Amino acid sequence: FIIGSDGHRKPILGLAACKANGRTALATVSSDGDVRVWDPREGDCLRVLAGHTDVIHAVCTVAIDGNEYLATGGKDRTIRLWDLTADEGRVSTTRRGGRTTAACTIRLRGDTVAGVDGSSGVIHLQTAETGTQIGTMGGGLGAVNSLCTVRVESRELVVVASDSGVIQTWDPATGQQTLKEIRRFEYLQAVCAFRVEDGEDLLAIAGADKYRKVIIQFCRPENGRIVHRRRLTDRWKFGESIEGAGRIHAIRQVAGAEPMLATASDNDVILWESTGRYLTRFQGHSQTVRALTEVTVDGRRMLASASDDRTIRIWNLHDGACSAVLTGHLDGVNSLCPVTVGRRPLLASGGKDRMIRLWDPAGGSPVLSIPVYYPVWTCLEVSGLLYAGLSGGSLALNLNTRSQDLPNFWES
């Protein structure tokens, strides 16, 4: 009979006999980047091991301290060891779990993470330290692009932006929806909370109209009404279409005495004053910019951007100069956040190469690389942990453990 007729999507380049939970099994590797473990008697696929980001052309078994592991190697320049006696949690033969495309931190019974399933729009509320789910909200919106929190009076609300153009707000304390599906765009691309000079909390929203023209606006989180702020632009008008922009992939407030708004537009980063006046455009990435975050370098506030070109750039907010280009990811970078490890400010990134990397933003050098087996869509620091939203769920990493507890991952 034939084994694997409905398995690998591309040619099989290697195979090896192995043990899976005490049974004789067959492991195959392929150009599709997956490792599959088969029952040679029945022809069933027992597991799909995801982690490599390119063609895999070598596979064998290796014994370490009396335990057998499966070793694989490929064009992504990594060798991976797989424990086939482990639980099925990190791999699956069919569905690999919900896609956590966006997340934010809320105060609810301590620090809680709100992570959204990007396909269904369901928001999962989880405790940061244990991952215990304490509630769900939302759903039915379709693809969700962005998530943030905003204060309305004494309440902290979760804001959801969907590809269908709908904005919703939810009260995590009660699980009730507070803003009923306000639609401001045909396609809503990104949202973030923005605190203006007088202390008022607004929402900065970016989307596209029916002609696919990109627009950025401020609105009130309690009722969704558009706020028309003073327009002093010398190039583009805030609230009108941005010439040459195909899509806004990220939007973020840059804090300071004079708050600014940063937007990731295609290959560029654009800065705006809180009044809506265009300030400047940072150019340097060769492909789409996916993520933005503030980062501290030698006591100065800087802006970091991540791109499909596999790089992270650090920008000086005063003169727009690129002070560092961080390279090391093997595929596009989707997410960024600042983290503190042993009182040391670092920058965390996650990407399509299924790796989380930590960087010293001052010198641009890599500090730590951790394989997570799934593409990373979002990341944030909460309760001293690094939370990562993956295409196969989510995880939290304690980066403040002793360095010797992660001997295989620390960069030399």
C-alpha positions in Angstrom: 0.0 0.0 0.0 1.0 3.7 -0.3 2.0 5.7 2.8 1.6 9.5 2.7 -0.4 9.9 -0.5 -2.3 12.8 1.1 0.5 14.1 3.3 3.4 16.2 2.0 2.6 18.9 -0.5 6.1 18.7 -2.2 8.7 16.0 -2.9 9.9 13.8 0.0 13.7 14.1 0.3 14.5 11.7 3.2 13.1 9.1 5.5 14.2 7.3 8.7 12.9 4.6 11.0 12.2 5.9 14.5 10.2 5.2 17.7 7.0 7.2 18.5 5.5 6.5 21.9 7.2 3.1 22.0 6.0 2.1 18.5 8.0 1.6 15.3 7.3 4.6 13.1 8.6 6.2 9.9 9.7 9.8 9.7 9.8 11.7 6.3 11.1 15.1 5.4 10.1 17.2 2.4 10.6 20.3 0.4 7.4 21.7 2.0 9.4 22.2 5.3 7.4 19.8 7.4 8.5 16.6 9.2 5.8 13.9 9.2 5.7 10.8 11.4 3.8 7.8 10.0 2.4 4.5 11.2 4.0 2.1 8.6 1.4 -0.6 9.3 -1.7 1.5 8.7 -0.3 4.3 6.7 -1.7 6.9 9.0 0.1 10.2 9.7 0.7 10.3 13.5 2.3 13.8 13.7 3.3 16.9 11.8 6.4 18.5 13.2 6.5 22.2 12.2 9.5 24.4 12.8 11.8 24.4 9.8 11.3 27.4 7.5 12.7 26.0 4.3 13.4 22.7 2.5 14.4 19.7 4.8 16.8 17.2 3.2 18.3 15.3 6.1 16.7 13.1 8.8 18.1 10.5 11.3 17.7 9.3 14.9 20.2 10.1 17.6 20.5 8.7 21.2 21.2 11.2 24.0 21.4 9.8 27.6 19.5 6.7 26.6 16.7 8.6 25.0 16.0 8.5 21.2 15.4 11.8 19.4 14.7 12.6 15.7 17.2 14.9 14.1 16.4 17.0 11.0 18.4 19.5 9.0 17.6 21.8 6.1 18.2 24.8 4.0 17.2 27.1 6.8 20.6 26.4 8.3 19.2 24.8 11.4 19.4 21.3 12.9 16.4 20.4 15.1 15.9 17.7 17.6 12.4 16.3 18.2 11.2 14.4 21.2 8.6 12.0 19.8 7.6 10.8 23.4 6.3 14.4 24.2 2.6 15.2 24.2 0.8 16.1 21.0 0.4 19.7 22.2 2.9 21.4 19.9 2.1 19.5 16.8 -0.9 18.1 15.0 -1.8 16.1 11.9 -4.6 18.3 10.8 -5.6 21.6 12.5 -2.8 23.4 14.4 -4.9 25.5 16.7 -6.3 29.1 16.5 -4.3 31.8 14.9 -3.5 34.5 17.6 -3.0 37.5 15.4 -3.2 40.4 18.0 -3.0 40.8 21.7 -3.0 43.4 24.5 -2.6 43.6 28.2 -5.5 44.4 30.6 -5.9 44.7 34.3 -8.3 41.9 35.4 -7.5 39.8 38.4 -3.9 40.8 38.0 -2.2 41.1 34.6 -4.3 39.4 31.9 -3.7 39.0 28.2 -6.5 39.4 25.7 -5.6 37.5 22.6 -7.8 37.3 19.5 -8.3 34.4 17.1 -7.7 36.2 13.9 -10.0 33.9 11.9 -13.1 33.9 14.1 -12.7 37.2 16.0 -13.2 35.5 19.4 -11.1 37.3 22.2 -9.6 34.9 24.7 -8.8 36.3 28.2 -6.0 34.4 29.8 -3.9 34.9 33.0 -0.4 35.9 32.0 1.5 33.5 34.3 -0.5 30.3 33.8 -2.3 30.8 30.6 -5.6 29.8 32.2 -8.6 31.0 30.2 -10.9 33.1 32.4 -13.4 34.2 29.7 -14.1 34.9 26.0 -15.7 37.8 24.2 -16.6 38.8 20.7 -16.7 36.6 17.6 -18.4 36.7 14.3 -16.4 39.5 12.9 -14.2 37.5 10.5 -10.6 38.4 10.1 -9.3 40.6 13.0 -6.3 42.9 12.2 -5.7 44.8 15.4 -6.5 44.9 19.1 -5.8 47.5 21.8 -7.1 48.8 25.1 -8.4 52.3 25.8 -9.8 54.0 28.9 -13.3 55.3 28.9 -14.0 57.1 32.2 -13.0 54.5 34.9 -13.2 51.5 32.6 -10.5 49.8 30.5 -12.1 48.6 27.3 -10.8 46.2 24.6 -11.0 47.6 21.1 -11.3 45.2 18.1 -10.6 46.2 14.5 -11.8 43.9 11.7 -11.1 43.5 8.1 -14.8 44.0 7.5 -14.5 47.7 8.5 -16.2 47.3 11.9 -15.0 48.7 15.3 -16.2 47.0 18.5 -15.3 47.7 22.1 -15.8 45.2 24.9 -15.7 45.5 28.7 -13.5 42.6 29.9 -14.8 43.0 33.5 -18.4 42.1 32.4 -17.8 40.5 29.0 -20.3 42.8 27.5 -20.0 44.7 24.2 -20.0 48.5 24.8 -19.7 49.9 21.2 -22.0 48.2 18.7 -20.2 47.5 15.5 -19.5 51.0 14.3 -18.3 50.9 10.6 -16.0 53.7 9.5 -14.3 52.1 6.6 -14.8 49.4 4.0 -11.6 47.8 5.3 -10.3 48.6 8.8 -6.6 47.9 8.9 -5.2 49.1 12.3 -6.2 50.8 15.6 -4.5 52.1 18.7 -5.3 54.3 21.7 -4.0 57.8 21.4 -3.9 60.3 24.4 -3.8 63.9 23.3 -2.3 66.8 25.1 -5.3 67.6 27.3 -5.4 64.0 28.5 -8.4 62.9 26.4 -8.2 59.3 25.2 -9.1 58.8 21.5 -8.7 56.0 19.0 -6.5 56.4 16.0 -7.9 54.2 13.2 -6.6 53.4 9.8 -8.5 51.9 7.0 -9.5 52.1 3.3 -12.6 53.4 1.6 -14.5 51.6 -1.2 -12.0 52.9 -3.6 -9.2 51.3 -1.6 -7.8 54.7 -0.6 -6.0 54.7 2.7 -7.3 57.1 5.4 -6.3 57.8 9.1 -8.8 59.3 11.5 -9.4 59.9 15.2 -12.6 58.8 16.8 -14.1 58.7 20.3 -14.1 55.2 21.9 -17.4 55.7 23.8 -19.5 56.4 20.6 -17.3 56.0 17.6 -17.7 59.6 16.4 -15.0 61.0 14.2 -13.0 63.8 15.9 -12.0 66.5 13.4 -8.8 67.9 14.9 -6.9 71.0 13.6 -5.3 70.3 10.2 -2.0 72.0 9.6 -0.6 69.7 7.1 1.9 70.7 4.4 1.6 67.5 2.5 -1.4 65.2 3.4 -4.5 66.0 5.3 -5.2 63.7 8.3 -8.7 62.2 7.5 -8.2 62.3 3.8 -6.6 59.7 1.6 -2.8 59.2 1.7 -1.3 59.4 -1.7 0.7 56.4 -2.7 -0.2 54.3 0.4 -1.6 50.8 -0.3 -2.3 49.8 3.3 -1.5 50.7 6.9 -0.2 47.6 8.6 0.6 49.1 12.1 -0.3 52.3 14.0 1.2 53.4 17.3 1.4 56.4 19.6 4.9 57.7 20.3 4.8 59.1 23.8 6.5 62.3 24.9 5.9 65.9 25.8 4.5 66.3 22.3 2.8 63.0 21.4 3.1 61.7 17.8 1.5 59.0 15.8 3.6 56.6 13.8 2.1 54.5 10.9 3.6 51.7 8.9 2.6 52.3 5.3 3.9 49.8 2.8 7.7 50.1 2.8 7.8 53.3 4.8 7.1 54.7 8.3 5.2 58.0 8.5 5.1 60.3 11.6 2.2 62.7 12.3 1.7 65.3 15.0 -1.3 64.9 17.3 -3.0 67.7 15.4 -2.8 65.6 12.2 0.1 67.5 10.6 2.4 65.4 8.6 5.9 65.4 10.0 8.2 63.1 8.1 8.6 59.8 6.4 11.3 57.2 7.3 12.5 55.3 4.2 14.9 52.3 4.1 12.9 49.1 4.2 12.6 47.3 0.8 9.4 45.5 1.6 6.2 45.9 3.6 6.6 47.2 7.2 4.5 45.0 9.6 5.2 46.3 13.1 6.3 49.4 15.1 7.3 49.9 18.7 9.1 52.4 20.9 12.5 51.3 22.2 15.0 52.9 24.6 18.6 53.3 23.4 21.1 54.9 25.7 18.3 56.6 27.5 16.8 58.0 24.4 13.4 57.2 22.9 13.7 55.6 19.5 11.3 53.9 17.0 11.8 50.3 15.8 10.2 49.0 12.7 10.0 45.4 11.4 9.5 44.3 7.8 8.9 41.5 5.3 12.5 42.3 4.1 13.6 40.2 7.2 15.2 43.3 8.9 14.4 45.5 11.9 15.4 49.1 11.8 16.0 51.6 14.7 15.1 55.2 13.9 16.1 58.5 15.5 12.8 60.3 16.1 14.5 63.7 15.9 16.3 63.6 12.5 14.9 60.4 11.0 18.3 58.7 10.7 18.5 54.9 10.8 20.9 54.1 13.7 20.9 50.3 13.3 19.7 47.6 11.0 19.1 44.2 12.8 19.5 41.1 10.6 19.1 37.5 11.5 15.5 36.5 10.8 15.2 34.1 7.9 11.8 35.3 6.8 9.5 38.3 7.3 9.3 39.9 10.8 5.7 40.4 12.0 6.0 41.7 15.6 8.1 43.8 17.9 8.0 44.8 21.6 10.4 46.1 24.2 11.3 43.7 27.0 13.5 43.9 30.1 15.8 41.0 31.0 17.8 41.4 34.2 17.2 45.2 34.2 18.6 45.3 30.7 16.3 46.9 28.1 16.1 44.7 25.0 14.0 44.4 21.9 12.0 41.3 21.1 10.9 40.3 17.6 8.9 37.4 16.1 8.4 36.4 12.5 7.4 33.9 9.8 10.6 32.0 10.4 9.1 30.6 13.6 11.7 32.2 15.8 11.6 34.8 18.6 14.7 36.8 18.8 16.0 39.3 21.4 18.3 42.1 20.4 20.4 44.8 22.1 19.0 47.9 20.4 22.0 50.0 21.3 24.6 47.8 19.5 22.2 46.0 17.2 23.6 42.6 18.2 21.5 39.5 18.8 21.2 38.3 22.4 18.8 35.3 22.3 17.1 33.1 19.7 14.2 30.8 20.6 12.5 28.4 18.1 8.7 28.4 18.7 7.6 26.0 15.9 4.9 28.3 14.5 5.0 31.7 12.8 4.8 34.6 15.3 2.1 37.2 14.7 2.3 39.4 17.8 4.3 39.7 21.0 4.2 41.8 24.2 5.7 41.9 27.6 3.4 41.2 30.6 4.2 40.4 34.2 7.8 39.9 33.4 6.9 37.4 30.7 7.2 37.6 26.9 3.8 36.6 25.4 3.7 35.5 21.8 0.7 35.0 19.6 1.3 32.2 17.1 -0.4 30.7 14.1 -1.0 27.7 16.4 -2.1 29.4 19.6 0.0 31.4 22.1 2.8 30.9 24.6 4.5 32.9 27.4 8.3 32.8 28.0 10.1 33.6 31.2 13.2 35.5 30.0 14.4 36.4 33.4 15.3 32.8 34.3 19.0 32.0 34.7 20.9 32.1 31.4 22.1 28.5 32.0 18.5 27.3 31.9 18.4 28.1 28.2 21.9 26.9 27.2 21.0 26.2 23.5 19.5 29.5 22.8 21.7 32.3 24.1 23.8 33.9 21.4 27.6 34.0 22.0 
